[in-house]
Amino acid sequence: MNMYVVLEETSDGAWRFVGEVARRPGLPARRGRAQAVHDLLGAAPAEGRRYAVIPRSEWRVGLDW
């Protein structure tokens, strides 16, 4: 299953892991990432919050050094 990893920026500029969510097929990339945040939170993100959404396969590649 294709998954996204979702990170949230903290007040000190660091990133914290929020969770993993299944990718929805058929959505353009930008819309798919926005939908992933919505699916994980169960609602639209609060104003001013920043999220990074990374394909899980890319997250794993980053661990291979």
Buried (B, 14 or more C-beta within 10 A) or exposed (E): EEBBBBBBEEEEEEEEEBBBBEBEEEEEEEEBBBBBBEBBBEEEBEEEEEBBBBBBEEBEEEEEE
